[in-house]
Amino acid sequence: MLKVLSINSKCLNDSRTVRVYTPDDYGEKDKSYPVVYMHDGQNVFRDQSAIGGISLNLEHFLDRNKLEVIVIGIDSKPGEQRKVEYCPWENGKYSRDMMKDESRIGGGGKQYIEFVVQELKPYIDENYHTQPDESAMAGISLGGLISTYAMCKYPNLFKRVAAISSAFFRNQEEMEQLAHSADLSSVERYYVDCGTLEAGSDEETINQGFIESNQRMYDIVKHKIEPSKFKIIDGGEHNYTHFRRRVPEFLPFLIEGWN
């Protein structure tokens, strides 16, 4: 079952559309569920709401596999506002060199995660049958960046994280420093992947920079979290047709052992 809510936020000084998936048997028995928080919520569950008309189709995957988990999709802001909100810092030298772009965008990620931690998660835990100590987070591209940031800042809250085709490069320097210093001993699982054609077949330099960015982040974190997994997907592109194919890989890994 999918329900669409509007949550008022003091942290964001705005309201946010939030999509809540509950399993078929939700409410039929005395049972509580772990929760996965996902970014770009409009692209998570159904094609009808997705930007570009292709989603992860996660509602169908969850129903078909009878996975007993609550999934929260947090809609993103449009365009450049999404980059501001999903990046804790303005893009640094690694990003500017890799993308040949001197623009400075970002810096709103801290406030966005405060919204999730201080307002959204307490609301979900109060109004749904959740297991408050069993929460995960997952995101794509900049959603993978902000998910990893949340894990490093709040490892006792988000103990499992999946970062799909993560755009770590935008905050590479700060994210590496944060990952080095973070105590991740409470984190139970970490998944990272990226494709070999993230920027298309004609952008070899950016494709290599993307892989290197993800590899560097994973190499820092893998020694702190067990199990962790990094997968380079041959021919993998940066679009939802390809992201959807990865759902059977990252989601079962993320929730394994919960039910």
Backbone as CSV, one residue per row, in Angstrom:
resi,resn,N_x,N_y,N_z,CA_x,CA_y,CA_z,C_x,C_y,C_z
1,MET,0.843,-1.191,0.000,0.000,0.000,0.000,0.882,1.246,0.000
2,LEU,0.495,2.242,-0.783,1.272,3.458,-0.877,0.403,4.649,-0.488
3,LYS,0.917,5.455,0.417,0.211,6.648,0.876,1.116,7.853,0.676
4,VAL,0.548,8.958,0.208,1.309,10.181,-0.037,0.947,11.218,1.016
5,LEU,1.983,11.733,1.700,1.804,12.702,2.781,2.505,14.000,2.433
6,SER,2.115,15.069,3.114,2.843,16.333,3.062,3.277,16.663,4.488
7,ILE,4.595,16.771,4.684,5.163,16.996,6.010,5.710,18.420,6.086
8,ASN,5.215,19.193,7.042,5.756,20.537,7.261,7.082,20.437,8.003
9,SER,8.051,21.237,7.583,9.394,21.165,8.159,9.888,22.533,8.588
10,LYS,10.256,22.639,9.853,10.933,23.843,10.329,12.395,23.847,9.878
11,CYS,12.993,22.658,9.783,14.392,22.572,9.353,14.562,23.097,7.935
12,LEU,13.597,22.792,7.065,13.677,23.194,5.668,12.909,24.478,5.394
13,ASN,12.132,24.908,6.372,11.262,26.071,6.184,10.375,25.869,4.964
14,ASP,9.768,24.687,4.884,9.033,24.290,3.689,8.201,23.060,4.055
15,SER,7.391,22.600,3.141,6.717,21.313,3.283,7.300,20.349,2.259
16,ARG,7.218,19.063,2.561,7.838,18.065,1.701,6.869,16.913,1.459
17,THR,6.754,16.502,0.196,5.959,15.326,-0.130,6.740,14.076,0.244
18,VAL,6.068,13.171,0.965,6.672,11.932,1.427,5.739,10.783,1.064
19,ARG,6.306,9.738,0.488,5.530,8.573,0.050,5.856,7.401,0.967
20,VAL,4.821,6.797,1.561,5.000,5.745,2.556,4.462,4.427,2.013
21,TYR,5.360,3.467,1.848,4.958,2.117,1.447,4.859,1.231,2.684
22,THR,3.730,0.539,2.819,3.560,-0.456,3.880,3.217,-1.804,3.252
23,PRO,3.685,-2.910,3.843,3.435,-4.235,3.278,1.952,-4.590,3.275
24,ASP,1.613,-5.598,2.488,0.213,-6.012,2.362,-0.419,-6.385,3.692
25,ASP,0.346,-7.005,4.577,-0.221,-7.463,5.850,-0.124,-6.411,6.950
26,TYR,0.274,-5.195,6.598,0.418,-4.140,7.602,-0.927,-3.876,8.279
27,GLY,-0.929,-3.870,9.605,-2.139,-3.619,10.377,-2.977,-4.840,10.652
28,GLU,-2.672,-5.970,9.999,-3.463,-7.173,10.195,-3.010,-7.997,11.391
29,LYS,-1.806,-7.720,11.872,-1.308,-8.461,13.028,-0.416,-7.554,13.850
30,ASP,-0.138,-7.984,15.059,0.671,-7.191,15.980,2.136,-7.346,15.591
31,LYS,2.552,-6.516,14.663,3.898,-6.637,14.109,4.453,-5.256,13.830
32,SER,5.731,-5.092,14.080,6.413,-3.847,13.711,7.437,-4.147,12.621
33,TYR,7.844,-3.086,11.908,8.648,-3.268,10.708,9.879,-2.363,10.715
34,PRO,10.985,-2.829,10.168,12.124,-1.934,9.911,11.765,-0.961,8.794
35,VAL,12.536,0.112,8.693,12.206,1.190,7.751,13.422,1.524,6.888
36,VAL,13.190,1.681,5.585,14.203,2.175,4.657,13.780,3.559,4.182
37,TYR,14.629,4.554,4.381,14.391,5.907,3.891,15.117,6.081,2.565
38,MET,14.389,6.582,1.549,14.978,6.733,0.226,14.739,8.149,-0.298
39,HIS,15.715,8.665,-1.020,15.641,10.006,-1.586,15.059,9.956,-3.001
40,ASP,14.777,11.132,-3.567,14.120,11.209,-4.878,12.859,10.354,-4.881
41,GLY,12.031,10.574,-3.863,10.880,9.701,-3.623,9.918,9.580,-4.781
42,GLN,9.791,10.622,-5.599,8.878,10.561,-6.740,9.317,9.527,-7.762
43,ASN,10.590,9.137,-7.710,11.129,8.169,-8.670,11.251,6.757,-8.096
44,VAL,10.769,6.551,-6.884,11.018,5.276,-6.210,9.983,4.209,-6.562
45,PHE,8.687,4.537,-6.476,7.673,3.486,-6.434,6.946,3.228,-7.755
46,ARG,6.524,4.291,-8.442,5.651,4.133,-9.602,6.118,5.013,-10.759
47,ASP,5.967,4.484,-11.986,6.361,5.251,-13.161,5.520,6.513,-13.328
48,GLN,4.254,6.461,-12.907,3.352,7.593,-13.136,3.845,8.873,-12.472
49,SER,4.532,8.756,-11.348,4.993,9.941,-10.625,6.446,10.288,-10.942
50,ALA,7.134,9.419,-11.666,8.577,9.575,-11.851,8.912,10.651,-12.877
51,ILE,9.965,11.391,-12.595,10.496,12.335,-13.571,11.045,11.536,-14.757
52,GLY,10.558,11.811,-15.937,10.972,11.049,-17.107,10.158,9.795,-17.349
53,GLY,9.242,9.478,-16.422,8.322,8.371,-16.625,8.853,6.993,-16.305
54,ILE,10.064,6.886,-15.770,10.627,5.586,-15.387,11.099,5.665,-13.940
55,SER,10.583,4.781,-13.114,10.933,4.737,-11.695,11.718,3.475,-11.393
56,LEU,12.049,3.293,-10.121,12.612,2.021,-9.676,11.555,0.917,-9.658
57,ASN,10.288,1.312,-9.751,9.174,0.347,-9.703,9.232,-0.487,-8.427
58,LEU,9.599,0.179,-7.331,9.878,-0.547,-6.091,8.619,-1.126,-5.453
59,GLU,7.488,-0.456,-5.628,6.254,-0.991,-5.051,5.989,-2.395,-5.579
60,HIS,6.132,-2.573,-6.874,5.902,-3.883,-7.481,6.915,-4.902,-6.969
61,PHE,8.176,-4.507,-6.856,9.214,-5.430,-6.379,8.931,-5.858,-4.947
62,LEU,8.566,-4.926,-4.101,8.280,-5.243,-2.698,7.069,-6.155,-2.573
63,ASP,6.008,-5.849,-3.318,4.796,-6.667,-3.260,5.061,-8.068,-3.787
64,ARG,5.748,-8.157,-4.925,5.991,-9.457,-5.555,6.814,-10.372,-4.655
65,ASN,7.775,-9.781,-3.952,8.654,-10.581,-3.101,8.194,-10.637,-1.641
66,LYS,7.043,-10.004,-1.356,6.451,-10.031,-0.011,7.468,-9.641,1.060
67,LEU,8.164,-8.542,0.802,9.184,-8.065,1.739,8.523,-7.243,2.848
68,GLU,8.771,-7.636,4.075,8.104,-7.016,5.214,8.947,-5.870,5.744
69,VAL,8.853,-4.760,5.048,9.621,-3.574,5.388,8.795,-2.355,4.983
70,ILE,8.889,-1.294,5.756,8.295,-0.015,5.387,9.349,0.777,4.617
71,VAL,8.948,1.399,3.509,9.866,2.217,2.732,9.298,3.631,2.631
72,ILE,10.128,4.608,2.955,9.742,6.009,2.915,10.466,6.682,1.751
73,GLY,9.728,7.196,0.780,10.311,7.938,-0.329,10.127,9.428,-0.102
74,ILE,11.227,10.152,-0.006,11.208,11.592,0.254,11.411,12.308,-1.075
75,ASP,10.397,13.031,-1.534,10.520,13.719,-2.821,11.639,14.750,-2.782
76,SER,12.287,14.921,-3.913,13.380,15.888,-4.020,12.890,17.190,-4.627
77,LYS,13.671,18.235,-4.427,13.400,19.522,-5.046,13.850,19.475,-6.508
78,PRO,13.309,20.331,-7.345,13.671,20.293,-8.767,15.007,20.953,-9.062
79,GLY,15.639,20.499,-10.149,16.793,21.175,-10.720,17.950,21.409,-9.771
80,GLU,18.444,22.649,-9.787,19.606,23.018,-8.995,19.327,22.931,-7.494
81,GLN,18.054,23.084,-7.104,17.724,23.003,-5.685,18.013,21.614,-5.124
82,ARG,17.861,20.598,-5.969,18.186,19.237,-5.541,19.677,19.118,-5.228
83,LYS,20.522,19.713,-6.073,21.963,19.673,-5.843,22.330,20.377,-4.542
84,VAL,21.689,21.497,-4.277,21.938,22.216,-3.025,21.584,21.337,-1.828
85,GLU,20.423,20.672,-1.912,19.906,19.930,-0.770,20.613,18.601,-0.535
86,TYR,21.127,17.984,-1.569,21.754,16.672,-1.429,23.271,16.757,-1.260
87,CYS,23.831,17.950,-1.290,25.270,18.129,-1.082,25.506,18.892,0.216
88,PRO,26.170,18.292,1.190,26.440,19.007,2.438,27.369,20.195,2.270
89,TRP,28.208,20.165,1.217,29.150,21.242,0.954,29.034,21.655,-0.515
90,GLU,29.541,22.836,-0.837,29.673,23.214,-2.237,30.680,22.287,-2.913
91,ASN,30.507,22.077,-4.220,31.400,21.158,-4.926,32.842,21.667,-4.887
92,GLY,33.750,20.701,-4.685,35.153,21.028,-4.483,36.005,20.825,-5.730
93,LYS,37.321,20.812,-5.522,38.266,20.767,-6.635,38.129,19.474,-7.447
94,TYR,37.956,18.332,-6.765,37.817,17.062,-7.495,36.676,17.170,-8.495
95,SER,35.555,17.707,-8.049,34.383,17.854,-8.907,34.644,18.843,-10.036
96,ARG,35.245,19.982,-9.706,35.473,21.008,-10.721,36.443,20.524,-11.791
97,ASP,37.473,19.777,-11.375,38.433,19.241,-12.344,37.800,18.151,-13.209
98,MET,37.041,17.275,-12.576,36.447,16.146,-13.291,35.394,16.611,-14.294
99,MET,34.564,17.564,-13.886,33.454,18.004,-14.717,33.806,19.220,-15.585
100,LYS,35.016,19.778,-15.362,35.412,21.001,-16.075,34.344,22.084,-15.895
101,ASP,33.926,22.241,-14.643,32.846,23.170,-14.301,33.232,23.895,-13.019
102,GLU,33.381,25.200,-13.097,33.829,25.995,-11.956,32.688,26.502,-11.080
103,SER,31.452,26.164,-11.409,30.327,26.642,-10.604,30.352,26.019,-9.214
104,ARG,29.820,26.746,-8.245,29.798,26.284,-6.858,28.347,26.079,-6.435
105,ILE,27.953,24.816,-6.256,26.579,24.476,-5.880,26.628,23.496,-4.710
106,GLY,25.718,23.659,-3.763,25.631,22.737,-2.627,25.594,23.477,-1.317
107,GLY,25.641,22.708,-0.243,25.704,23.294,1.086,24.451,23.152,1.902
108,GLY,23.375,22.580,1.321,22.130,22.430,2.065,21.905,21.044,2.638
109,GLY,22.850,20.137,2.436,22.650,18.756,2.862,22.526,18.567,4.364
110,LYS,23.220,19.393,5.132,23.153,19.267,6.590,21.741,19.541,7.085
111,GLN,21.116,20.601,6.547,19.754,20.935,6.944,18.765,19.857,6.500
112,TYR,18.990,19.300,5.307,18.102,18.253,4.806,18.142,17.018,5.706
113,ILE,19.319,16.602,6.106,19.415,15.436,6.975,18.878,15.751,8.377
114,GLU,19.023,16.978,8.831,18.383,17.364,10.092,16.873,17.204,9.997
115,PHE,16.290,17.541,8.849,14.861,17.312,8.639,14.521,15.830,8.791
116,VAL,15.310,14.967,8.159,15.035,13.528,8.245,15.172,13.038,9.685
117,VAL,16.223,13.458,10.373,16.527,12.961,11.720,15.597,13.564,12.777
118,GLN,15.389,14.852,12.718,14.666,15.545,13.780,13.157,15.586,13.572
119,GLU,12.709,15.504,12.320,11.282,15.678,12.059,10.642,14.463,11.394
120,LEU,11.207,13.988,10.290,10.552,12.914,9.546,10.603,11.584,10.281
121,LYS,11.791,11.152,10.703,11.890,9.853,11.384,11.031,9.816,12.653
122,PRO,11.065,10.841,13.518,10.168,10.806,14.685,8.687,10.720,14.299
123,TYR,8.306,11.404,13.220,6.906,11.336,12.771,6.560,9.910,12.323
124,ILE,7.416,9.303,11.523,7.155,7.944,11.033,7.106,6.960,12.204
125,ASP,8.050,7.068,13.135,8.084,6.148,14.276,6.862,6.307,15.169
126,GLU,6.327,7.514,15.243,5.154,7.766,16.091,3.858,7.305,15.437
127,ASN,3.785,7.383,14.121,2.523,7.140,13.427,2.440,5.790,12.716
128,TYR,3.542,5.054,12.667,3.552,3.749,12.013,4.168,2.714,12.941
129,HIS,3.863,1.443,12.672,4.390,0.347,13.487,5.812,0.034,13.024
130,THR,6.755,0.805,13.526,8.145,0.658,13.109,8.991,0.024,14.203
131,GLN,10.173,-0.408,13.799,11.230,-0.775,14.724,12.226,0.396,14.722
132,PRO,12.115,1.321,15.666,12.891,2.568,15.595,14.394,2.371,15.520
133,ASP,14.889,1.259,16.030,16.336,1.016,16.007,16.794,0.282,14.755
134,GLU,15.858,0.002,13.844,16.209,-0.709,12.613,15.835,0.166,11.422
135,SER,16.722,1.098,11.093,16.481,2.025,9.989,17.647,1.982,9.010
136,ALA,17.315,2.081,7.729,18.311,2.111,6.664,18.051,3.323,5.795
137,MET,18.996,3.612,4.914,18.841,4.713,3.974,19.463,4.305,2.649
138,ALA,18.828,4.742,1.557,19.337,4.427,0.222,19.055,5.585,-0.715
139,GLY,19.960,5.756,-1.687,19.770,6.823,-2.653,20.611,6.613,-3.884
140,ILE,20.247,7.338,-4.924,20.890,7.231,-6.230,21.590,8.538,-6.558
141,SER,22.792,8.444,-7.112,23.568,9.606,-7.538,23.833,10.512,-6.335
142,LEU,23.348,11.747,-6.338,23.517,12.593,-5.156,22.778,12.018,-3.951
143,GLY,21.754,11.200,-4.195,21.080,10.504,-3.094,21.991,9.514,-2.399
144,GLY,22.941,8.923,-3.151,23.938,8.053,-2.537,24.929,8.835,-1.711
145,LEU,25.300,10.022,-2.202,26.184,10.909,-1.444,25.554,11.299,-0.116
146,ILE,24.318,11.771,-0.148,23.688,12.246,1.086,23.357,11.087,2.021
147,SER,23.106,9.902,1.484,22.876,8.720,2.337,24.149,8.349,3.093
148,THR,25.286,8.384,2.401,26.558,8.066,3.042,26.918,9.127,4.073
149,TYR,26.635,10.376,3.758,26.834,11.454,4.734,26.000,11.188,5.986
150,ALA,24.728,10.828,5.816,23.858,10.554,6.963,24.394,9.388,7.793
151,MET,24.905,8.359,7.115,25.473,7.214,7.828,26.665,7.637,8.680
152,CYS,27.509,8.495,8.125,28.705,8.921,8.847,28.363,9.849,10.017
153,LYS,27.344,10.664,9.857,26.950,11.603,10.906,26.060,10.964,11.959
154,TYR,25.251,9.986,11.555,24.287,9.359,12.470,24.342,7.831,12.330
155,PRO,25.497,7.238,12.615,25.641,5.789,12.411,24.775,4.949,13.341
156,ASN,24.346,5.513,14.452,23.469,4.775,15.354,22.020,4.782,14.889
157,LEU,21.678,5.692,13.963,20.320,5.751,13.416,20.211,4.982,12.111
158,PHE,21.149,5.211,11.194,21.100,4.587,9.871,22.209,3.548,9.786
159,LYS,21.841,2.330,10.164,22.820,1.264,10.319,23.059,0.480,9.043
160,ARG,22.273,0.759,8.032,22.427,0.084,6.742,22.235,1.131,5.648
161,VAL,23.123,1.154,4.675,23.050,2.175,3.633,23.389,1.557,2.284
162,ALA,22.636,1.986,1.268,22.944,1.621,-0.123,23.127,2.898,-0.918
163,ALA,24.236,2.984,-1.642,24.577,4.156,-2.444,24.740,3.700,-3.891
164,ILE,23.779,4.055,-4.734,23.728,3.568,-6.112,24.216,4.669,-7.049
165,SER,25.217,4.338,-7.884,25.778,5.316,-8.827,26.059,6.646,-8.144
166,SER,26.741,6.593,-7.032,26.861,7.772,-6.169,27.744,8.860,-6.758
167,ALA,27.238,10.091,-6.656,27.991,11.264,-7.111,28.837,11.817,-5.962
168,PHE,29.645,10.944,-5.368,30.541,11.379,-4.294,31.450,12.511,-4.758
169,PHE,31.754,12.510,-6.070,32.761,13.433,-6.597,32.448,14.891,-6.281
170,ARG,31.190,15.226,-6.127,30.839,16.632,-5.886,31.366,17.132,-4.536
171,ASN,31.449,16.233,-3.571,31.994,16.587,-2.256,33.103,15.622,-1.878
172,GLN,33.934,15.211,-2.850,34.891,14.129,-2.644,35.809,14.373,-1.453
173,GLU,36.414,15.550,-1.402,37.408,15.818,-0.359,36.788,15.757,1.037
174,GLU,35.648,16.437,1.186,35.001,16.473,2.506,34.437,15.109,2.894
175,MET,33.894,14.378,1.917,33.338,13.065,2.223,34.423,12.078,2.631
176,GLU,35.566,12.129,1.973,36.660,11.245,2.369,37.129,11.566,3.784
177,GLN,37.249,12.832,4.100,37.668,13.229,5.434,36.645,12.781,6.473
178,LEU,35.358,12.967,6.172,34.303,12.550,7.093,34.316,11.041,7.301
179,ALA,34.458,10.283,6.205,34.467,8.823,6.313,35.669,8.323,7.103
180,HIS,36.810,8.965,6.938,37.998,8.590,7.708,37.761,8.769,9.208
181,SER,37.115,9.855,9.591,36.983,10.199,11.007,35.771,9.576,11.682
182,ALA,34.798,9.097,10.904,33.546,8.602,11.475,33.740,7.260,12.180
183,ASP,33.077,7.104,13.313,33.005,5.821,14.006,31.814,5.058,13.432
184,LEU,32.094,4.074,12.601,31.043,3.319,11.924,30.873,1.925,12.507
185,SER,31.300,1.745,13.736,31.253,0.413,14.352,29.833,-0.108,14.528
186,SER,28.840,0.784,14.563,27.453,0.354,14.724,26.758,0.089,13.390
187,VAL,27.423,0.414,12.279,26.811,0.227,10.962,26.933,-1.237,10.552
188,GLU,25.839,-1.804,10.071,25.763,-3.247,9.828,26.013,-3.651,8.382
189,ARG,25.644,-2.776,7.429,25.780,-3.138,6.021,25.975,-1.880,5.185
190,TYR,26.791,-1.991,4.131,27.015,-0.866,3.237,27.187,-1.391,1.826
191,TYR,26.401,-0.847,0.909,26.425,-1.257,-0.503,26.743,-0.047,-1.367
192,VAL,27.660,-0.215,-2.317,28.001,0.828,-3.286,28.084,0.183,-4.663
193,ASP,27.575,0.884,-5.684,27.819,0.427,-7.046,27.975,1.631,-7.961
194,CYS,28.530,1.391,-9.127,28.556,2.402,-10.184,28.784,1.700,-11.508
195,GLY,28.368,2.353,-12.587,28.518,1.780,-13.912,29.772,2.282,-14.605
196,THR,30.137,1.604,-15.672,31.315,2.017,-16.439,30.990,3.104,-17.461
197,LEU,29.689,3.360,-17.676,29.270,4.375,-18.650,28.351,5.399,-18.002
198,GLU,28.713,5.837,-16.814,27.859,6.771,-16.079,27.621,8.066,-16.856
199,ALA,28.601,8.539,-17.599,28.469,9.796,-18.337,28.271,9.571,-19.833
200,GLY,28.095,8.310,-20.243,27.923,8.009,-21.653,29.206,7.511,-22.298
201,SER,29.066,6.915,-23.450,30.200,6.241,-24.087,31.261,7.213,-24.600
202,ASP,30.922,8.499,-24.744,31.878,9.469,-25.286,32.611,10.261,-24.206
203,GLU,32.397,9.904,-22.948,32.982,10.682,-21.840,33.884,9.800,-20.978
204,GLU,34.961,9.290,-21.598,35.826,8.328,-20.898,36.454,8.934,-19.650
205,THR,36.879,10.193,-19.710,37.525,10.825,-18.560,36.574,10.926,-17.372
206,ILE,35.332,11.349,-17.621,34.349,11.459,-16.544,33.964,10.078,-16.039
207,ASN,33.813,9.117,-16.944,33.486,7.749,-16.513,34.551,7.205,-15.565
208,GLN,35.813,7.412,-15.896,36.893,6.936,-15.046,36.931,7.697,-13.727
209,GLY,36.681,8.998,-13.786,36.637,9.784,-12.566,35.518,9.353,-11.646
210,PHE,34.383,8.970,-12.229,33.249,8.488,-11.454,33.592,7.190,-10.720
211,ILE,34.184,6.249,-11.453,34.575,4.977,-10.836,35.622,5.209,-9.748
212,GLU,36.616,6.028,-10.051,37.663,6.311,-9.073,37.082,6.944,-7.814
213,SER,36.143,7.863,-7.985,35.508,8.515,-6.844,34.832,7.502,-5.931
214,ASN,34.042,6.598,-6.534,33.354,5.570,-5.752,34.333,4.597,-5.107
215,GLN,35.379,4.216,-5.860,36.373,3.282,-5.321,37.082,3.876,-4.118
216,ARG,37.435,5.145,-4.189,38.129,5.800,-3.081,37.267,5.839,-1.829
217,MET,36.005,6.159,-1.993,35.110,6.183,-0.835,34.940,4.794,-0.240
218,TYR,34.722,3.817,-1.122,34.534,2.455,-0.629,35.774,1.929,0.081
219,ASP,36.947,2.243,-0.432,38.188,1.756,0.180,38.360,2.281,1.600
220,ILE,37.823,3.459,1.874,37.884,3.999,3.235,36.913,3.266,4.147
221,VAL,35.708,3.040,3.641,34.623,2.547,4.490,34.654,1.033,4.672
222,LYS,35.151,0.290,3.694,35.047,-1.168,3.730,35.735,-1.777,4.941
223,HIS,36.771,-1.134,5.468,37.482,-1.663,6.622,36.703,-1.432,7.922
224,LYS,35.685,-0.588,7.856,34.921,-0.237,9.052,33.577,-0.957,9.145
225,ILE,33.093,-1.495,8.007,31.760,-2.090,7.968,31.848,-3.476,7.352
226,GLU,31.272,-4.450,8.034,31.234,-5.814,7.523,29.837,-6.395,7.754
227,PRO,29.133,-6.833,6.672,29.634,-6.884,5.306,29.446,-5.555,4.567
228,SER,30.323,-5.299,3.633,30.183,-4.193,2.692,30.418,-4.740,1.292
229,LYS,29.908,-4.024,0.304,29.962,-4.543,-1.065,30.112,-3.393,-2.048
230,PHE,31.006,-3.547,-3.009,31.179,-2.571,-4.080,31.132,-3.310,-5.402
231,LYS,30.260,-2.849,-6.291,30.095,-3.519,-7.573,30.234,-2.514,-8.706
232,ILE,31.164,-2.776,-9.629,31.294,-1.984,-10.851,30.524,-2.716,-11.938
233,ILE,29.539,-2.040,-12.520,28.621,-2.674,-13.461,29.032,-2.331,-14.892
234,ASP,29.480,-3.339,-15.611,29.936,-3.145,-16.985,28.775,-2.656,-17.846
235,GLY,28.956,-1.511,-18.482,27.910,-0.942,-19.326,26.834,-0.188,-18.573
236,GLY,26.957,-0.107,-17.246,25.947,0.578,-16.447,25.909,2.068,-16.725
237,GLU,24.721,2.592,-16.973,24.531,3.996,-17.306,23.811,4.723,-16.162
238,HIS,23.815,6.045,-16.262,23.266,6.893,-15.205,21.830,7.296,-15.559
239,ASN,20.935,6.312,-15.550,19.524,6.580,-15.816,18.671,5.504,-15.149
240,TYR,17.375,5.777,-15.040,16.503,4.894,-14.264,16.214,3.567,-14.938
241,THR,16.375,3.477,-16.228,16.278,2.162,-16.856,17.344,1.238,-16.286
242,HIS,18.543,1.763,-16.093,19.639,0.971,-15.534,19.530,0.876,-14.013
243,PHE,19.127,1.953,-13.330,18.995,1.897,-11.873,17.978,0.823,-11.463
244,ARG,16.888,0.715,-12.218,15.840,-0.259,-11.880,16.395,-1.681,-11.899
245,ARG,17.307,-1.962,-12.815,17.878,-3.311,-12.911,18.695,-3.676,-11.670
246,ARG,19.114,-2.672,-10.910,19.969,-2.924,-9.753,19.179,-3.173,-8.467
247,VAL,17.864,-2.968,-8.507,17.047,-3.165,-7.303,17.207,-4.577,-6.737
248,PRO,17.147,-5.641,-7.553,17.305,-6.986,-6.986,18.684,-7.249,-6.387
249,GLU,19.652,-6.371,-6.684,20.996,-6.514,-6.132,21.120,-5.782,-4.801
250,PHE,20.733,-4.499,-4.767,21.029,-3.715,-3.576,19.991,-3.877,-2.470
251,LEU,18.710,-4.033,-2.818,17.705,-4.055,-1.751,17.753,-5.328,-0.908
252,PRO,17.827,-6.526,-1.495,17.971,-7.715,-0.653,19.225,-7.690,0.219
253,PHE,20.335,-7.158,-0.321,21.555,-7.039,0.484,21.325,-6.101,1.656
254,LEU,20.617,-5.011,1.394,20.399,-4.001,2.445,19.561,-4.548,3.583
255,ILE,18.517,-5.306,3.279,17.568,-5.714,4.332,17.790,-7.134,4.822
256,GLU,18.795,-7.810,4.318,19.016,-9.214,4.711,19.136,-9.337,6.221
257,GLY,18.423,-10.342,6.771,18.480,-10.594,8.202,17.499,-9.806,9.038
258,TRP,16.775,-8.890,8.421,15.794,-8.098,9.166,14.550,-8.892,9.504
259,ASN,14.107,-9.758,8.572,12.869,-10.491,8.788,13.119,-11.997,8.806
